[in-house]
Amino acid sequence: MAEVVFINCFEVPAGREQVFLELWHQIDDHMRAQPGYRWVRLHRSLDPAATFRYVNVAGWDSAEQHSAGHDEKFHRLLAQEAWQEFPSLPSVYTVEVADQA
Amino acid sequence: MAEVVFINCFEVPAGREQVFLELWHQIDDHMRAQPGYRWVRLHRSLDPAATFRYVNVAGWDSAEQHSAGHDEKFHRLLAQEAWQEFPSLPSVYTVEVADQA
C-alpha cells in the first residue's frame, strides 16, 4: 500500500515554543495510537523569523486511515482555545519524487 | 553530524504541474550534485485546493553545505521568469521529534 504523507505547517510566535509543543504532543500521542500511523518527524526552523516555525511530516498507510484518526477525541483536543495562537496549514500528500544522493 | 532538513512549500496553480516539475527538477538536479546533499522527497497534495500543492523535503549534512549549494548556477536557474508563477516558502529545519509507530 502506497504511503501517504500528512504535512502540517505551523506559525509559532517566538517564546511560545513550549506551549505549542505541549499541544502538539497531545494530538500526536492520540494519532500515534490510531491504525495506519507509521512515523512522524516534527521539524523546528533554524531561522526564528521563518513563517512556519514548525513543520509536522507524518507517514500513514492510507488517506482513509489518516482521516479516520480525526475522531471525537481529536476534535476535542484541537478545540482547545490555546490552539488559536498557532495557525496551521494541514494537507495530505503523495510522494511524487523520492531520491537519495 | 546531525542532519538538517530543508523544507520548501510551493503554490502551484491547477494545470501548471508539468511546468513546475520541470523547473523543480532543474534545481534538484543541481542541488543533488552538491556536497552534503543526502536525500529528497517531493510531495504532491491529494487535495487540488491545498494552499501548498507541492512540498519539497530534503536532508543535508549541514546548514552550511545547504547554503553553499546556492551558488551562481542555482541563482541563474531560480531567476528564470517561469518561477514567478510558483511562490514558495523555503526554510531550513532541525528534527525536533522523530518517532515510529
N, CA and C atoms of all chains as a GROMACS GRO file, in nm:
protein
  606
    1MET      N    1   0.086  -0.119   0.000
    1MET     CA    2   0.000   0.000   0.000
    1MET      C    3   0.089   0.124   0.000
    2ALA      N    4   0.063   0.215  -0.092
    2ALA     CA    5   0.145   0.335  -0.104
    2ALA      C    6   0.123   0.426   0.017
    3GLU      N    7   0.233   0.468   0.074
    3GLU     CA    8   0.227   0.559   0.189
    3GLU      C    9   0.169   0.694   0.147
    4VAL      N   10   0.090   0.754   0.235
    4VAL     CA   11   0.056   0.895   0.218
    4VAL      C   12   0.127   0.972   0.330
    5VAL      N   13   0.149   1.101   0.305
    5VAL     CA   14   0.224   1.183   0.400
    5VAL      C   15   0.141   1.304   0.437
    6PHE      N   16   0.116   1.316   0.566
    6PHE     CA   17   0.044   1.431   0.619
    6PHE      C   18   0.148   1.538   0.655
    7ILE      N   19   0.130   1.657   0.599
    7ILE     CA   20   0.221   1.768   0.629
    7ILE      C   21   0.140   1.883   0.687
    8ASN      N   22   0.185   1.935   0.800
    8ASN     CA   23   0.117   2.047   0.864
    8ASN      C   24   0.221   2.153   0.902
    9CYS      N   25   0.202   2.274   0.847
    9CYS     CA   26   0.295   2.384   0.870
    9CYS      C   27   0.235   2.476   0.976
   10PHE      N   28   0.313   2.507   1.080
   10PHE     CA   29   0.263   2.585   1.194
   10PHE      C   30   0.335   2.719   1.208
   11GLU      N   31   0.256   2.822   1.234
   11GLU     CA   32   0.312   2.950   1.279
   11GLU      C   33   0.318   2.947   1.431
   12VAL      N   34   0.436   2.976   1.485
   12VAL     CA   35   0.454   2.972   1.630
   12VAL      C   36   0.533   3.097   1.671
   13PRO      N   37   0.470   3.188   1.746
   13PRO     CA   38   0.541   3.310   1.788
   13PRO      C   39   0.664   3.276   1.873
   14ALA      N   40   0.767   3.358   1.861
   14ALA     CA   41   0.888   3.339   1.943
   14ALA      C   42   0.850   3.340   2.090
   15GLY      N   43   0.910   3.248   2.163
   15GLY     CA   44   0.885   3.238   2.306
   15GLY      C   45   0.766   3.150   2.342
   16ARG      N   46   0.690   3.104   2.241
   16ARG     CA   47   0.571   3.023   2.266
   16ARG      C   48   0.592   2.876   2.228
   17GLU      N   49   0.719   2.840   2.209
   17GLU     CA   50   0.751   2.705   2.161
   17GLU      C   51   0.702   2.597   2.259
   18GLN      N   52   0.721   2.618   2.388
   18GLN     CA   53   0.685   2.512   2.482
   18GLN      C   54   0.534   2.490   2.488
   19VAL      N   55   0.459   2.600   2.478
   19VAL     CA   56   0.313   2.586   2.476
   19VAL      C   57   0.270   2.508   2.352
   20PHE      N   58   0.330   2.546   2.239
   20PHE     CA   59   0.299   2.474   2.115
   20PHE      C   60   0.333   2.325   2.126
   21LEU      N   61   0.453   2.296   2.176
   21LEU     CA   62   0.498   2.156   2.181
   21LEU      C   63   0.407   2.071   2.271
   22GLU      N   64   0.360   2.130   2.380
   22GLU     CA   65   0.271   2.055   2.468
   22GLU      C   66   0.141   2.020   2.395
   23LEU      N   67   0.084   2.118   2.325
   23LEU     CA   68  -0.038   2.091   2.248
   23LEU      C   69  -0.012   1.990   2.138
   24TRP      N   70   0.101   2.007   2.069
   24TRP     CA   71   0.133   1.917   1.958
   24TRP      C   72   0.148   1.772   2.007
   25HIS      N   73   0.213   1.754   2.119
   25HIS     CA   74   0.231   1.618   2.172
   25HIS      C   75   0.098   1.555   2.212
   26GLN      N   76   0.005   1.633   2.264
   26GLN     CA   77  -0.128   1.579   2.297
   26GLN      C   78  -0.190   1.513   2.174
   27ILE      N   79  -0.186   1.588   2.062
   27ILE     CA   80  -0.251   1.535   1.941
   27ILE      C   81  -0.166   1.424   1.879
   28ASP      N   82  -0.034   1.440   1.880
   28ASP     CA   83   0.049   1.333   1.823
   28ASP      C   84   0.033   1.203   1.900
   29ASP      N   85   0.025   1.210   2.032
   29ASP     CA   86   0.004   1.088   2.111
   29ASP      C   87  -0.126   1.020   2.071
   30HIS      N   88  -0.228   1.102   2.048
   30HIS     CA   89  -0.357   1.045   2.006
   30HIS      C   90  -0.347   0.980   1.868
   31MET      N   91  -0.287   1.052   1.773
   31MET     CA   92  -0.280   0.999   1.636
   31MET      C   93  -0.192   0.874   1.631
   32ARG      N   94  -0.086   0.871   1.709
   32ARG     CA   95   0.007   0.757   1.709
   32ARG      C   96  -0.065   0.627   1.747
   33ALA      N   97  -0.173   0.638   1.822
   33ALA     CA   98  -0.246   0.519   1.867
   33ALA      C   99  -0.347   0.471   1.762
   34GLN      N  100  -0.360   0.545   1.651
   34GLN     CA  101  -0.462   0.509   1.551
   34GLN      C  102  -0.406   0.409   1.450
   35PRO      N  103  -0.493   0.324   1.394
   35PRO     CA  104  -0.449   0.230   1.288
   35PRO      C  105  -0.398   0.307   1.166
   36GLY      N  106  -0.287   0.262   1.110
   36GLY     CA  107  -0.235   0.323   0.988
   36GLY      C  108  -0.125   0.425   1.010
   37TYR      N  109  -0.107   0.470   1.134
   37TYR     CA  110   0.002   0.565   1.166
   37TYR      C  111   0.136   0.493   1.151
   38ARG      N  112   0.228   0.548   1.076
   38ARG     CA  113   0.360   0.483   1.057
   38ARG      C  114   0.473   0.555   1.131
   39TRP      N  115   0.487   0.685   1.107
   39TRP     CA  116   0.602   0.758   1.162
   39TRP      C  117   0.571   0.907   1.162
   40VAL      N  118   0.650   0.982   1.238
   40VAL     CA  119   0.635   1.128   1.238
   40VAL      C  120   0.772   1.192   1.255
   41ARG      N  121   0.790   1.307   1.192
   41ARG     CA  122   0.906   1.393   1.217
   41ARG      C  123   0.853   1.536   1.234
   42LEU      N  124   0.884   1.594   1.349
   42LEU     CA  125   0.848   1.734   1.372
   42LEU      C  126   0.976   1.818   1.355
   43HIS      N  127   0.969   1.917   1.264
   43HIS     CA  128   1.085   1.999   1.232
   43HIS      C  129   1.069   2.138   1.293
   44ARG      N  130   1.180   2.189   1.347
   44ARG     CA  131   1.184   2.326   1.402
   44ARG      C  132   1.280   2.408   1.317
   45SER      N  133   1.235   2.527   1.274
   45SER     CA  134   1.317   2.609   1.185
   45SER      C  135   1.442   2.661   1.256
   46LEU      N  136   1.554   2.661   1.184
   46LEU     CA  137   1.677   2.720   1.238
   46LEU      C  138   1.666   2.872   1.239
   47ASP      N  139   1.584   2.926   1.149
   47ASP     CA  140   1.565   3.071   1.141
   47ASP      C  141   1.443   3.109   1.225
   48PRO      N  142   1.463   3.185   1.334
   48PRO     CA  143   1.348   3.220   1.419
   48PRO      C  144   1.246   3.308   1.349
   49ALA      N  145   1.283   3.365   1.234
   49ALA     CA  146   1.190   3.452   1.161
   49ALA      C  147   1.117   3.376   1.050
   50ALA      N  148   1.135   3.246   1.040
   50ALA     CA  149   1.066   3.169   0.936
   50ALA      C  150   0.914   3.182   0.953
   51THR      N  151   0.842   3.184   0.843
   51THR     CA  152   0.695   3.189   0.850
   51THR      C  153   0.642   3.069   0.926
   52PHE      N  154   0.691   2.951   0.889
   52PHE     CA  155   0.648   2.828   0.957
   52PHE      C  156   0.760   2.780   1.048
   53ARG      N  157   0.745   2.807   1.177
   53ARG     CA  158   0.849   2.772   1.273
   53ARG      C  159   0.858   2.621   1.294
   54TYR      N  160   0.743   2.554   1.281
   54TYR     CA  161   0.740   2.408   1.296
   54TYR      C  162   0.667   2.346   1.177
   55VAL      N  163   0.720   2.234   1.129
   55VAL     CA  164   0.654   2.158   1.023
   55VAL      C  165   0.648   2.011   1.066
   56ASN      N  166   0.527   1.959   1.070
   56ASN     CA  167   0.499   1.820   1.106
   56ASN      C  168   0.489   1.739   0.977
   57VAL      N  169   0.566   1.631   0.966
   57VAL     CA  170   0.559   1.542   0.848
   57VAL      C  171   0.537   1.401   0.901
   58ALA      N  172   0.428   1.336   0.860
   58ALA     CA  173   0.393   1.206   0.918
   58ALA      C  174   0.347   1.109   0.811
   59GLY      N  175   0.396   0.985   0.817
   59GLY     CA  176   0.359   0.881   0.721
   59GLY      C  177   0.242   0.798   0.771
   60TRP      N  178   0.148   0.772   0.682
   60TRP     CA  179   0.029   0.691   0.713
   60TRP      C  180   0.012   0.585   0.604
   61ASP      N  181  -0.055   0.475   0.642
   61ASP     CA  182  -0.082   0.369   0.544
   61ASP      C  183  -0.176   0.415   0.433
   62SER      N  184  -0.271   0.502   0.467
   62SER     CA  185  -0.369   0.546   0.367
   62SER      C  186  -0.433   0.677   0.412
   63ALA      N  187  -0.486   0.750   0.315
   63ALA     CA  188  -0.558   0.874   0.345
   63ALA      C  189  -0.684   0.843   0.427
   64GLU      N  190  -0.745   0.726   0.402
   64GLU     CA  191  -0.866   0.688   0.474
   64GLU      C  192  -0.835   0.669   0.623
   65GLN      N  193  -0.725   0.602   0.653
   65GLN     CA  194  -0.691   0.580   0.793
   65GLN      C  195  -0.652   0.710   0.861
   66HIS      N  196  -0.580   0.795   0.789
   66HIS     CA  197  -0.547   0.926   0.846
   66HIS      C  198  -0.674   1.004   0.878
   67SER      N  199  -0.768   1.000   0.786
   67SER     CA  200  -0.894   1.072   0.807
   67SER      C  201  -0.972   1.015   0.925
   68ALA      N  202  -0.974   0.882   0.935
   68ALA     CA  203  -1.049   0.817   1.044
   68ALA      C  204  -0.991   0.852   1.182
   69GLY      N  205  -0.861   0.886   1.186
   69GLY     CA  206  -0.800   0.923   1.313
   69GLY      C  207  -0.851   1.054   1.370
   70HIS      N  208  -0.920   1.132   1.284
   70HIS     CA  209  -0.973   1.261   1.329
   70HIS      C  210  -1.110   1.240   1.392
   71ASP      N  211  -1.109   1.173   1.504
   71ASP     CA  212  -1.232   1.134   1.572
   71ASP      C  213  -1.273   1.239   1.675
   72GLU      N  214  -1.368   1.200   1.758
   72GLU     CA  215  -1.423   1.295   1.854
   72GLU      C  216  -1.315   1.346   1.951
   73LYS      N  217  -1.228   1.256   1.994
   73LYS     CA  218  -1.122   1.299   2.088
   73LYS      C  219  -1.027   1.398   2.021
   74PHE      N  220  -0.992   1.368   1.895
   74PHE     CA  221  -0.906   1.461   1.821
   74PHE      C  222  -0.968   1.601   1.818
   75HIS      N  223  -1.095   1.606   1.782
   75HIS     CA  224  -1.160   1.738   1.770
   75HIS      C  225  -1.168   1.810   1.904
   76ARG      N  226  -1.181   1.732   2.012
   76ARG     CA  227  -1.184   1.793   2.145
   76ARG      C  228  -1.047   1.853   2.178
   77LEU      N  229  -0.941   1.780   2.143
   77LEU     CA  230  -0.805   1.833   2.168
   77LEU      C  231  -0.781   1.960   2.088
   78LEU      N  232  -0.822   1.957   1.960
   78LEU     CA  233  -0.795   2.069   1.871
   78LEU      C  234  -0.879   2.191   1.906
   79ALA      N  235  -0.993   2.168   1.973
   79ALA     CA  236  -1.083   2.278   2.005
   79ALA      C  237  -1.034   2.363   2.122
   80GLN      N  238  -0.925   2.320   2.186
   80GLN     CA  239  -0.874   2.398   2.300
   80GLN      C  240  -0.836   2.540   2.253
   81GLU      N  241  -0.873   2.639   2.333
   81GLU     CA  242  -0.852   2.777   2.292
   81GLU      C  243  -0.703   2.808   2.266
   82ALA      N  244  -0.616   2.739   2.337
   82ALA     CA  245  -0.472   2.764   2.323
   82ALA      C  246  -0.423   2.743   2.180
   83TRP      N  247  -0.493   2.657   2.103
   83TRP     CA  248  -0.452   2.632   1.963
   83TRP      C  249  -0.466   2.757   1.876
   84GLN      N  250  -0.553   2.852   1.918
   84GLN     CA  251  -0.578   2.969   1.832
   84GLN      C  252  -0.453   3.054   1.812
   85GLU      N  253  -0.355   3.033   1.898
   85GLU     CA  254  -0.230   3.109   1.887
   85GLU      C  255  -0.140   3.056   1.775
   86PHE      N  256  -0.173   2.936   1.725
   86PHE     CA  257  -0.081   2.867   1.633
   86PHE      C  258  -0.152   2.828   1.503
   87PRO      N  259  -0.170   2.924   1.410
   87PRO     CA  260  -0.234   2.891   1.282
   87PRO      C  261  -0.154   2.783   1.208
   88SER      N  262  -0.226   2.699   1.136
   88SER     CA  263  -0.158   2.590   1.066
   88SER      C  264  -0.221   2.565   0.930
   89LEU      N  265  -0.144   2.500   0.844
   89LEU     CA  266  -0.190   2.465   0.709
   89LEU      C  267  -0.167   2.317   0.689
   90PRO      N  268  -0.267   2.234   0.719
   90PRO     CA  269  -0.253   2.089   0.705
   90PRO      C  270  -0.302   2.038   0.569
   91SER      N  271  -0.234   1.938   0.514
   91SER     CA  272  -0.285   1.872   0.395
   91SER      C  273  -0.221   1.733   0.383
   92VAL      N  274  -0.283   1.646   0.304
   92VAL     CA  275  -0.233   1.510   0.283
   92VAL      C  276  -0.171   1.501   0.143
   93TYR      N  277  -0.056   1.436   0.136
   93TYR     CA  278   0.024   1.434   0.013
   93TYR      C  279   0.059   1.291  -0.027
   94THR      N  280   0.091   1.276  -0.155
   94THR     CA  281   0.154   1.155  -0.203
   94THR      C  282   0.299   1.189  -0.237
   95VAL      N  283   0.386   1.090  -0.229
   95VAL     CA  284   0.527   1.115  -0.259
   95VAL      C  285   0.547   1.105  -0.410
   96GLU      N  286   0.577   1.217  -0.471
   96GLU     CA  287   0.588   1.222  -0.619
   96GLU      C  288   0.731   1.188  -0.663
   97VAL      N  289   0.830   1.231  -0.587
   97VAL     CA  290   0.970   1.201  -0.617
   97VAL      C  291   1.038   1.163  -0.485
   98ALA      N  292   1.116   1.055  -0.487
   98ALA     CA  293   1.196   1.016  -0.368
   98ALA      C  294   1.332   0.971  -0.418
   99ASP      N  295   1.438   1.041  -0.376
   99ASP     CA  296   1.573   1.009  -0.424
   99ASP      C  297   1.674   1.024  -0.312
  100GLN      N  298   1.782   0.953  -0.326
  100GLN     CA  299   1.894   0.965  -0.232
  100GLN      C  300   2.018   1.007  -0.309
  101ALA      N  301   2.110   1.070  -0.239
  101ALA     CA  302   2.235   1.113  -0.304
  101ALA      C  303   2.313   0.992  -0.349
  102MET      N  304   2.720   1.375   1.238
  102MET     CA  305   2.673   1.512   1.219
  102MET      C  306   2.521   1.511   1.210
  103ALA      N  307   2.455   1.595   1.286
  103ALA     CA  308   2.308   1.598   1.286
  103ALA      C  309   2.258   1.648   1.151
  104GLU      N  310   2.164   1.576   1.097
  104GLU     CA  311   2.104   1.615   0.970
  104GLU      C  312   2.023   1.744   0.986
  105VAL      N  313   2.027   1.829   0.884
  105VAL     CA  314   1.929   1.937   0.877
  105VAL      C  315   1.835   1.907   0.761
  106VAL      N  316   1.716   1.964   0.768
  106VAL     CA  317   1.613   1.934   0.668
  106VAL      C  318   1.565   2.065   0.606
  107PHE      N  319   1.580   2.073   0.476
  107PHE     CA  320   1.531   2.188   0.401
  107PHE      C  321   1.388   2.158   0.357
  108ILE      N  322   1.295   2.247   0.394
  108ILE     CA  323   1.155   2.230   0.354
  108ILE      C  324   1.112   2.352   0.273
  109ASN      N  325   1.052   2.327   0.157
  109ASN     CA  326   1.005   2.436   0.072
  109ASN      C  327   0.862   2.405   0.028
  110CYS      N  328   0.770   2.495   0.062
  110CYS     CA  329   0.628   2.478   0.030
  110CYS      C  330   0.596   2.562  -0.093
  111PHE      N  331   0.535   2.501  -0.195
  111PHE     CA  332   0.511   2.568  -0.322
  111PHE      C  333   0.361   2.583  -0.351
  112GLU      N  334   0.322   2.701  -0.398
  112GLU     CA  335   0.190   2.720  -0.457
  112GLU      C  336   0.202   2.690  -0.607
  113VAL      N  337   0.115   2.603  -0.655
  113VAL     CA  338   0.119   2.564  -0.797
  113VAL      C  339  -0.025   2.563  -0.850
  114PRO      N  340  -0.057   2.653  -0.943
  114PRO     CA  341  -0.193   2.657  -0.996
  114PRO      C  342  -0.230   2.525  -1.065
  115ALA      N  343  -0.358   2.489  -1.058
  115ALA     CA  344  -0.406   2.368  -1.126
  115ALA      C  345  -0.372   2.377  -1.274
  116GLY      N  346  -0.326   2.266  -1.328
  116GLY     CA  347  -0.292   2.261  -1.471
  116GLY      C  348  -0.150   2.301  -1.501
  117ARG      N  349  -0.077   2.354  -1.401
  117ARG     CA  350   0.061   2.401  -1.422
  117ARG      C  351   0.164   2.308  -1.360
  118GLU      N  352   0.121   2.185  -1.326
  118GLU     CA  353   0.208   2.091  -1.257
  118GLU      C  354   0.331   2.056  -1.340
  119GLN      N  355   0.313   2.032  -1.471
  119GLN     CA  356   0.427   1.988  -1.551
  119GLN      C  357   0.533   2.098  -1.565
  120VAL      N  358   0.487   2.223  -1.576
  120VAL     CA  359   0.582   2.336  -1.584
  120VAL      C  360   0.660   2.345  -1.453
  121PHE      N  361   0.586   2.333  -1.342
  121PHE     CA  362   0.652   2.338  -1.211
  121PHE      C  363   0.755   2.225  -1.198
  122LEU      N  364   0.714   2.102  -1.234
  122LEU     CA  365   0.804   1.987  -1.213
  122LEU      C  366   0.931   2.001  -1.297
  123GLU      N  367   0.918   2.056  -1.416
  123GLU     CA  368   1.037   2.074  -1.499
  123GLU      C  369   1.136   2.170  -1.432
  124LEU      N  370   1.083   2.281  -1.382
  124LEU     CA  371   1.168   2.379  -1.312
  124LEU      C  372   1.226   2.318  -1.185
  125TRP      N  373   1.143   2.245  -1.110
  125TRP     CA  374   1.189   2.185  -0.985
  125TRP      C  375   1.303   2.086  -1.010
  126HIS      N  376   1.289   2.004  -1.114
  126HIS     CA  377   1.394   1.905  -1.144
  126HIS      C  378   1.526   1.973  -1.183
  127GLN      N  379   1.517   2.085  -1.254
  127GLN     CA  380   1.640   2.158  -1.289
  127GLN      C  381   1.720   2.191  -1.162
  128ILE      N  382   1.650   2.245  -1.063
  128ILE     CA  383   1.719   2.287  -0.941
  128ILE      C  384   1.756   2.166  -0.856
  129ASP      N  385   1.668   2.066  -0.849
  129ASP     CA  386   1.702   1.948  -0.770
  129ASP      C  387   1.824   1.877  -0.828
  130ASP      N  388   1.832   1.866  -0.961
  130ASP     CA  389   1.950   1.803  -1.022
  130ASP      C  390   2.077   1.877  -0.981
  131HIS      N  391   2.068   2.009  -0.978
  131HIS     CA  392   2.184   2.090  -0.939
  131HIS      C  393   2.220   2.067  -0.792
  132MET      N  394   2.118   2.070  -0.706
  132MET     CA  395   2.146   2.056  -0.563
  132MET      C  396   2.199   1.916  -0.530
  133ARG      N  397   2.145   1.817  -0.600
  133ARG     CA  398   2.186   1.677  -0.575
  133ARG      C  399   2.336   1.657  -0.598
  134ALA      N  400   2.394   1.740  -0.684
  134ALA     CA  401   2.538   1.726  -0.714
  134ALA      C  402   2.625   1.798  -0.612
  135GLN      N  403   2.566   1.866  -0.514
  135GLN     CA  404   2.644   1.944  -0.418
  135GLN      C  405   2.686   1.859  -0.299
  136PRO      N  406   2.802   1.892  -0.238
  136PRO     CA  407   2.844   1.819  -0.117
  136PRO      C  408   2.744   1.840  -0.004
  137GLY      N  409   2.712   1.731   0.066
  137GLY     CA  410   2.623   1.743   0.181
  137GLY      C  411   2.479   1.706   0.152
  138TYR      N  412   2.443   1.697   0.025
  138TYR     CA  413   2.306   1.657  -0.012
  138TYR      C  414   2.287   1.510   0.024
  139ARG      N  415   2.180   1.476   0.096
  139ARG     CA  416   2.156   1.336   0.134
  139ARG      C  417   2.038   1.272   0.062
  140TRP      N  418   1.924   1.337   0.066
  140TRP     CA  419   1.802   1.275   0.010
  140TRP      C  420   1.698   1.383  -0.014
  141VAL      N  421   1.597   1.350  -0.095
  141VAL     CA  422   1.488   1.444  -0.120
  141VAL      C  423   1.358   1.364  -0.134
  142ARG      N  424   1.249   1.422  -0.088
  142ARG     CA  425   1.115   1.373  -0.118
  142ARG      C  426   1.030   1.493  -0.158
  143LEU      N  427   0.973   1.484  -0.278
  143LEU     CA  428   0.881   1.588  -0.324
  143LEU      C  429   0.740   1.534  -0.310
  144HIS      N  430   0.656   1.609  -0.237
  144HIS     CA  431   0.520   1.565  -0.208
  144HIS      C  432   0.420   1.645  -0.291
  145ARG      N  433   0.318   1.575  -0.343
  145ARG     CA  434   0.210   1.640  -0.417
  145ARG      C  435   0.081   1.623  -0.338
  146SER      N  436   0.006   1.731  -0.317
  146SER     CA  437  -0.116   1.724  -0.234
  146SER      C  438  -0.223   1.640  -0.302
  147LEU      N  439  -0.294   1.558  -0.223
  147LEU     CA  440  -0.408   1.483  -0.276
  147LEU      C  441  -0.525   1.577  -0.300
  148ASP      N  442  -0.530   1.687  -0.228
  148ASP     CA  443  -0.636   1.786  -0.242
  148ASP      C  444  -0.589   1.894  -0.340
  149PRO      N  445  -0.656   1.904  -0.457
  149PRO     CA  446  -0.611   2.003  -0.556
  149PRO      C  447  -0.630   2.146  -0.508
  150ALA      N  448  -0.708   2.166  -0.400
  150ALA     CA  449  -0.731   2.301  -0.348
  150ALA      C  450  -0.637   2.336  -0.233
  151ALA      N  451  -0.541   2.249  -0.202
  151ALA     CA  452  -0.446   2.278  -0.093
  151ALA      C  453  -0.369   2.406  -0.124
  152THR      N  454  -0.338   2.483  -0.020
  152THR     CA  455  -0.258   2.604  -0.041
  152THR      C  456  -0.123   2.569  -0.103
  153PHE      N  457  -0.058   2.469  -0.044
  153PHE     CA  458   0.072   2.426  -0.097
  153PHE      C  459   0.053   2.294  -0.170
  154ARG      N  460   0.050   2.301  -0.303
  154ARG     CA  461   0.026   2.181  -0.384
  154ARG      C  462   0.146   2.088  -0.381
  155TYR      N  463   0.266   2.145  -0.366
  155TYR     CA  464   0.389   2.064  -0.358
  155TYR      C  465   0.471   2.108  -0.238
  156VAL      N  466   0.530   2.009  -0.169
  156VAL     CA  467   0.622   2.037  -0.059
  156VAL      C  468   0.748   1.953  -0.078
  157ASN      N  469   0.859   2.023  -0.087
  157ASN     CA  470   0.991   1.961  -0.102
  157ASN      C  471   1.053   1.944   0.037
  158VAL      N  472   1.096   1.823   0.069
  158VAL     CA  473   1.162   1.797   0.198
  158VAL      C  474   1.295   1.728   0.165
  159ALA      N  475   1.407   1.786   0.207
  159ALA     CA  476   1.538   1.733   0.167
  159ALA      C  477   1.635   1.731   0.284
  160GLY      N  478   1.707   1.622   0.299
  160GLY     CA  479   1.805   1.610   0.405
  160GLY      C  480   1.945   1.651   0.359
  161TRP      N  481   2.014   1.726   0.446
  161TRP     CA  482   2.150   1.773   0.417
  161TRP      C  483   2.238   1.745   0.539
  162ASP      N  484   2.369   1.732   0.512
  162ASP     CA  485   2.463   1.708   0.622
  162ASP      C  486   2.469   1.827   0.718
  163SER      N  487   2.456   1.949   0.664
  163SER     CA  488   2.468   2.068   0.749
  163SER      C  489   2.403   2.187   0.680
  164ALA      N  490   2.365   2.286   0.761
  164ALA     CA  491   2.309   2.409   0.706
  164ALA      C  492   2.412   2.482   0.620
  165GLU      N  493   2.540   2.471   0.657
  165GLU     CA  494   2.646   2.538   0.582
  165GLU      C  495   2.656   2.479   0.440
  166GLN      N  496   2.649   2.347   0.430
  166GLN     CA  497   2.659   2.286   0.297
  166GLN      C  498   2.535   2.316   0.214
  167HIS      N  499   2.419   2.316   0.279
  167HIS     CA  500   2.299   2.353   0.206
  167HIS      C  501   2.311   2.496   0.153
  168SER      N  502   2.359   2.585   0.235
  168SER     CA  503   2.375   2.724   0.195
  168SER      C  504   2.476   2.738   0.080
  169ALA      N  505   2.587   2.662   0.089
  169ALA     CA  506   2.691   2.671  -0.013
  169ALA      C  507   2.641   2.623  -0.149
  170GLY      N  508   2.537   2.536  -0.148
  170GLY     CA  509   2.482   2.488  -0.275
  170GLY      C  510   2.409   2.596  -0.354
  171HIS      N  511   2.379   2.706  -0.287
  171HIS     CA  512   2.308   2.816  -0.355
  171HIS      C  513   2.409   2.906  -0.425
  172ASP      N  514   2.472   2.851  -0.528
  172ASP     CA  515   2.582   2.918  -0.598
  172ASP      C  516   2.528   2.996  -0.718
  173GLU      N  517   2.620   3.039  -0.802
  173GLU     CA  518   2.582   3.123  -0.915
  173GLU      C  519   2.486   3.049  -1.009
  174LYS      N  520   2.512   2.920  -1.031
  174LYS     CA  521   2.424   2.844  -1.122
  174LYS      C  522   2.283   2.831  -1.062
  175PHE      N  523   2.277   2.806  -0.930
  175PHE     CA  524   2.146   2.800  -0.864
  175PHE      C  525   2.067   2.928  -0.887
  176HIS      N  526   2.132   3.040  -0.863
  176HIS     CA  527   2.061   3.168  -0.876
  176HIS      C  528   2.019   3.195  -1.020
  177ARG      N  529   2.098   3.145  -1.116
  177ARG     CA  530   2.061   3.161  -1.257
  177ARG      C  531   1.934   3.079  -1.286
  178LEU      N  532   1.931   2.956  -1.234
  178LEU     CA  533   1.812   2.871  -1.255
  178LEU      C  534   1.688   2.935  -1.193
  179LEU      N  535   1.704   2.986  -1.070
  179LEU     CA  536   1.590   3.041  -0.997
  179LEU      C  537   1.541   3.173  -1.057
  180ALA      N  538   1.631   3.242  -1.128
  180ALA     CA  539   1.595   3.373  -1.184
  180ALA      C  540   1.506   3.362  -1.306
  181GLN      N  541   1.486   3.240  -1.357
  181GLN     CA  542   1.401   3.223  -1.474
  181GLN      C  543   1.261   3.278  -1.446
  182GLU      N  544   1.207   3.353  -1.544
  182GLU     CA  545   1.078   3.419  -1.525
  182GLU      C  546   0.968   3.319  -1.491
  183ALA      N  547   0.978   3.198  -1.542
  183ALA     CA  548   0.874   3.097  -1.521
  183ALA      C  549   0.852   3.067  -1.373
  184TRP      N  550   0.954   3.088  -1.290
  184TRP     CA  551   0.939   3.061  -1.147
  184TRP      C  552   0.841   3.156  -1.078
  185GLN      N  553   0.816   3.273  -1.141
  185GLN     CA  554   0.728   3.372  -1.077
  185GLN      C  555   0.586   3.320  -1.058
  186GLU      N  556   0.553   3.216  -1.133
  186GLU     CA  557   0.419   3.158  -1.124
  186GLU      C  558   0.402   3.072  -0.999
  187PHE      N  559   0.515   3.039  -0.934
  187PHE     CA  560   0.512   2.940  -0.825
  187PHE      C  561   0.574   2.995  -0.697
  188PRO      N  562   0.498   3.076  -0.621
  188PRO     CA  563   0.552   3.130  -0.495
  188PRO      C  564   0.588   3.017  -0.401
  189SER      N  565   0.692   3.040  -0.321
  189SER     CA  566   0.738   2.933  -0.231
  189SER      C  567   0.783   2.990  -0.098
  190LEU      N  568   0.785   2.904   0.003
  190LEU     CA  569   0.828   2.942   0.138
  190LEU      C  570   0.936   2.843   0.183
  191PRO      N  571   1.063   2.875   0.158
  191PRO     CA  572   1.171   2.784   0.194
  191PRO      C  573   1.231   2.817   0.330
  192SER      N  574   1.268   2.713   0.405
  192SER     CA  575   1.342   2.736   0.529
  192SER      C  576   1.416   2.607   0.567
  193VAL      N  577   1.517   2.623   0.654
  193VAL     CA  578   1.598   2.509   0.698
  193VAL      C  579   1.560   2.475   0.843
  194TYR      N  580   1.546   2.345   0.868
  194TYR     CA  581   1.493   2.296   0.995
  194TYR      C  582   1.586   2.195   1.060
  195THR      N  583   1.569   2.178   1.190
  195THR     CA  584   1.628   2.066   1.260
  195THR      C  585   1.514   1.973   1.300
  196VAL      N  586   1.547   1.844   1.315
  196VAL     CA  587   1.443   1.748   1.352
  196VAL      C  588   1.430   1.749   1.504
  197GLU      N  589   1.315   1.798   1.551
  197GLU     CA  590   1.293   1.812   1.695
  197GLU      C  591   1.236   1.684   1.755
  198VAL      N  592   1.150   1.616   1.681
  198VAL     CA  593   1.091   1.488   1.726
  198VAL      C  594   1.093   1.392   1.608
  199ALA      N  595   1.138   1.269   1.630
  199ALA     CA  596   1.132   1.164   1.526
  199ALA      C  597   1.086   1.037   1.594
  200ASP      N  598   0.972   0.982   1.548
  200ASP     CA  599   0.917   0.861   1.610
  200ASP      C  600   0.856   0.771   1.505
  201GLN      N  601   0.851   0.643   1.541
  201GLN     CA  602   0.784   0.544   1.456
  201GLN      C  603   0.673   0.478   1.535
  202ALA      N  604   0.574   0.428   1.462
  202ALA     CA  605   0.463   0.358   1.529
  202ALA      C  606   0.516   0.233   1.599
   0.00000   0.00000   0.00000
